[in-house]
Amino acid sequence: MYRLLRPLLFSFEAEKAHRLAIAALKLPLPAAPPPDPILRQRLFGLDFASPVGLAAGFDKDGEIAHRMDRLGFGFAELGTLTPLPQPGNPRPRLFRLEADRAVINRMGFNNGGQAAACARLAGHRVPAGFVLGVNIGANKDSADRIADYEAGVRAMAPHAAYLTVNISSPNTPGLRALQDRGALDALLGRVMAARAGDGPPILLKVAPDLEPADIDDIAELSLHHRIDGLIISNTTISRPPLRSRHAGEAGGLSGAPLHDLALQRLRDFRRRLGDRLPLVGAGGIGDADQAYARIRAGASLVQLYSALLYEGPWLPARIGRGLAARLRRDGFASVADAVGVDAD
């Protein structure tokens, strides 16, 4: 069905098509079958029915993320949310690269702000067994970006099963500098202090465009500040060979061309951290084989976004079924048993 509808959806400008997709997902949806029990695991003190999650960026303001269990997701991450509303970068800022099964975006943390999101989330019912995370960022014109993250932790903690600190978007000038050792040390210290004693787990989302010394610093500081996990990775500013007419657009590249780089970066962090810190694999995952490879490389969870554009809304359910089949084929009793087996 989606293959028939996709040409119509692609006839719209990319950002308008995205808004249409959000509107459609607010309608009554047939529910995917419950995830196979073999996919269950407990991480960060949370129970995940499936390791397949919706990445941040799809639902920036928390409109429909709480309903994504119906597509077969085990969890969803909304945002990125900033303390104050901001319009983001000028349009056009979202581009489909159809020949490459990719997307370039330079959205710039466009969102309605954390106060509006809190009011919206207070009226939503999160289904039992579904994990809803919130991704937080800093306003573009903030005089103290670390203070923005502190504010985000305090504001969104009551509404989040976990929080993700996003310092790896390439579309807010200077933001990725927070991955530098000194800035990251200060950021993580203040963010963890802002979390109440029984507050939600805090994850850090990093870029794929890192040097070995960056990986060492991030790994060391993540352990030192006792964060709960790393998401690897965000979009890339690098440009592998691309065929689409929008290949030269500025912004972060996601989708199929990101796969190899994101997988390698996951392997790098697993090699550095071992099993001392849970990892979430994101970037370029489009089928069960790729999700399974990410798990075997060290990811306890995986996240999707761009592949939904090309494969349709029932992709997470298909990947979940494929993962269950592969786990049983290889003799694993659970997802946790397969995590990192190709890296250890």
N, C-alpha and C positions, 0 to 999 in steps of 0.2 A: 504493500500500500504506500509506504513512504517513498519508494522509488518512483511511483507515479506522481506523487505530490511534490517531490523535490524540485522539478523544473519550474513549477509555479512559484514555490517559495523563493527560488533563486532569481526569479524575475524581478523581485523587489530589491531595492537598495539594502545592503547587508544589515545596517542597524535597524531599519524599519522591519525587515524580516525577523530580526531577533525579538523585537517588541511584539510582533504577531505571534511568535512562538510562546512567549511568556503569557500572552492573553489566552492562547489555546490551552495551555497547561493549567489554567484556572478553571476550565470546564470540567464536568464529571469525566473521569478517566476510568477505563477498565483496568483492573489491578493485575499486575504480573503475579504469577504464582509466588508463594513465599520462597525465599532462598533455601537451597539445600542445607540441611543441618551441618554438613561437613564444612561449610564456609564460616561457621560461627567462631568467634574468638573474643578474648577480653584484652583490651589495651588501655592504658592510661586510666584504669579503673572504670572503663566503659565497655558495654557489651555491644559488639557489632554483629548483626545478622549476616552480613556479607562484607567482604573487603573492598567492594567496588563502590566508589563514592563520586559525587558530583563536585568538580573543582570550583573554586571561587571564580567569579567573573561572569558566570552565566546569569545568576540572580543577584544582582548587586544590592538590592534593597530589601531582600527577604520577603518577596511577594509569593513565591511558590516553592521555595526550597523544602519547606516542611511537608510537601506532598510527594516528594520524589521517590518515596518507597514504592509508589504505585508503578514506577517504571522498572523496578528491580534494584534500585540503589540501596545499599545498606546504610549510607550516611550521605550528607550533603553539607557543603560549606558555602554560606552566603557571604556577600561583600565583594569587593573591599569597601568597608564603611569608614568614613573619616569623621572626626568630631563635628565639623560644620559641613553643611551642604556645599557642594561645588559642582559646576557644570561640566568639568572635564575639558579636554582639548577641543579645538574647533573641528567641525565636521568637514569632509568625511574623515573618519578615524577608525573604521572597521572595514576590512577588505577580505573577500573570499579569494583564495588561490585554488581554483577548482582543479586545474591540471596537476597540482601538487598535493591535493587533499590537505590544504593548510589554510591558516588564517594569519593575517597581520593586523594587530590592533595598536592604537595609540590613544586609548580611551582617556587615560589620565584620572583614574579614580572618580569618575562621574557617579554621584550618588546623592541621596536626599539627606544625608547626615544621620548621626547615631540616634538623636532624639526621636526622629520620625520612625526609624527602624524599631526602636524599643516599643513605641506605641503600637506599631503594626504586629510585632512578634508577641506582644502581650495578649493579642486577640486570636492567635493561632494555636491550634492543638497539634502537638507533635505526636505522631502515632507511637504507641508502645513498641519498644524495640528498635526504634529509628533514632539515629544520632545526628543532631543538628549542630554544626560548628559555625563560628562567626570569624571572618577574616577582617582584621583591622589595619588601618593605614594612617598616614599623616596628611594633613591638608597641604596643598602645594605652596601656599604663601605663609605657612606657619613659621613663627620666629623661633620656636623650640619644638622640633619634630619629636624628640623623645617624650616631651610632655604630652604630645598628642597621643602617643601610644599608651602612656600611663592613663590618660583620660579614657581611651578606648577600652582598656581592661576594666576600669571601674564601671563604665556605662554598660558594657555588653555582657559582663560576667553573669548577671542574673538570667540572661536569655540564651546562654550558650552552653552546650555540653562540653565544648572545648573552644579555645581561642587560637587563632593563627596570627602571628605577627608578620606582616608582609613588608619586607624591606628590599624586595627583589624585583619590583616592577620597573621596567626601563622607561616608563612614560611619565614619571614625575622627576624632573631634573634634580640630580643630587641624591636621590633616595638610596640608590645602591651603594653610596659611600658609607651608609650605616653598616655594611658588611665588613668594613675595615676594622682591624683588631681593636683599636682604641674606642672607636665609636660603638662597636658592637658590645664591648665590655660594659660601657656605661648604659647602653640601651637595655641589655638583659638584666643588669643589676636593678635598674629602676622599674622595669616591667614586672619582674618577679616580686619586688617589694610591694608593688601596687596591687598584686593579687592577694585577696584575703586568704587566711589560713586554709579554709576549705573551698577555695575558689576553683574554677574549672582548670583542666590541664591547659598548658600553653605550649604551642608548637611554633617553630620558626620556619618560614618559607624562604628558600635561598634560590639564587640564580644558577643557571647551568654554566654561565660564562665565568668560571672561577679558575684561578691558577692553583697549583699544588699548595703553595703557602697559604692561600685563602682557605682552602679546605682544612688544613691543619689548624688554623686559628679558629675557624667556626666550630670544628669538632671539639677542640679543647675548651673553648668558652661555653659551649652548650653543656658539656659535662660539668664544668665548674659551677655554672649558675643553676644547674639541675632543672633545665627545661625538660619537657615531657616527650618531645619528638621533633623530627625535622621533616619538612616536605621538600622533596627534590624532584622536579624543580619548577621554576617559573618559565616564562617565555624567554627566547634567546634573541640577542641583538646580532648574532652571527648570521651569515647567509650562505648556506650550502647551495649548490646549483639548483635553481628554480626555473620553471618553464612559464609560469603564469604572467599575465600582463601587469599584475600589481606587484610583481616581485621586488621592484625598486622602492616601494613605499617604506617610510620610516616607521618604527615601532617594534613591538615584540612579535616574533614568529612562533606560532604553535602549530600543532597538527603533525602529520606524518614525518615531515623533514626534521622535526625535533627529536624523534624517537632515539636515534643512536646516541646523540649527545646526552640526553637525559638519562639513558640507561648507563652510559659510562660514568656519569657523575654519581649516580646511585652506587655503582660498584666502588668508586673512589671513597665515598663516605663509609660504606660498609667495611672496606679494607681498613680504614682509619679507626672506626668505632667498634667493629665487631657487633656483638649483640647487646652492648651497653646502653643503646638508645634506639627506640623504635623509629623506623624510617617509613615515610609515605612516598611511593613512586608516582610521579606525574610527568606528563609531557609525551605526546605522540602515541599514546596507547589507543589502539583501535580495534583490537580483537582479543580473544581469549589467550591465544599463544603469546601475544605481547604482554598481557597482564600476568600470565604465569611466569614468563621470563623475568619480569620485574620482581615477583615474589621470590623466585629462586635466587635472584641476585641480592636479596636482602630487604625487600619492602614487605612490611606487614599489611599495608593497605595500598590501594591504588586509586587514582583519581582520573576522571575523564572530563572533557569539555568539547574540544574542537571536533572530535570524531562523531559526536552526536549530529553535527551539521550534515555530515556525509552519510552516516549509517542509520540515522533515525532514532526516535525516542526509546525504542525497545532494545537498544544496544546493551545497556547494563544487565538486563535480564539474560540476554544471550551470552554475555561474557561470564556471568555467574554460573550458568549451566555448563559452559565450557570448562571453567575452572574446576567445578566439582568432578567432572568426568576425568580431567587430567590428574587431579589429586588421587582419585581411586585407581586410575591406570598405573600410577607410579608407586602405589602402596602406602600413601600417606593417609593418616587418620584425621588430619585437620590441616587448615591453612598454616597454623603455627609450626607444624612439623616440616613444612616445605620452605619456610623463610630462611634464605641465605644458604641453602644447601650447595649452590654452585659457587659460593664465595668462601665457605668454611673449609 
